[in-house]
């Protein structure tokens, strides 16, 4: 069965990439944690809440049935495609940001990344996250997972808007021109 490895490998690899990045950035005296662009408690809650749909996806993938109804096979395939695509965007965005990656608004000078995947959308990591949340909701067909995912997506949209203000202040005209060329999500 390919589902358990498919649902498990990507979040585990992503957490490993984040941990390695944290160590690498700290060696260069760079803090990966930026300033929360919205209320700190809501910001942190939204980041930790992502574990709920991701865990639901993992449990369902390992045949712990969280679904109140039978999930049609086609819907499972669609959700697995979204899951893999979402993680691909998360990886591409994280790697594309390099040492400019921050959780929140940078408190020191960084580089505006407009190349690579950032030529197609300003927020590939948030788009990838949204895809994983939708994948978990479709894979489990659990209304609670859908509500949690929708709540996280709504808070993250608010975070994006606040982060855009940070970037406008940091990069001015260069960022405005970039926004004129490249959409927020696609």
Secondary structure, 3 states (H helix, E strand, C coil): CCHHHHHHHHHHHHHHHHHHHHHHHHHCCCCCECECCCCHHHHHHHHHHHHHHHHHHHHHHCCCCCCCCCCCHHHHHHHHHHHHHHHHHHHHHHHHHHHHCCECECCCCCCCCCCHHHHCCCCHHHHHHHHHHHHHHHHHCCHHHHHHHHHHHHHHHHHHHHHHHHHHHHHHHHHHHHHHHCCCCC
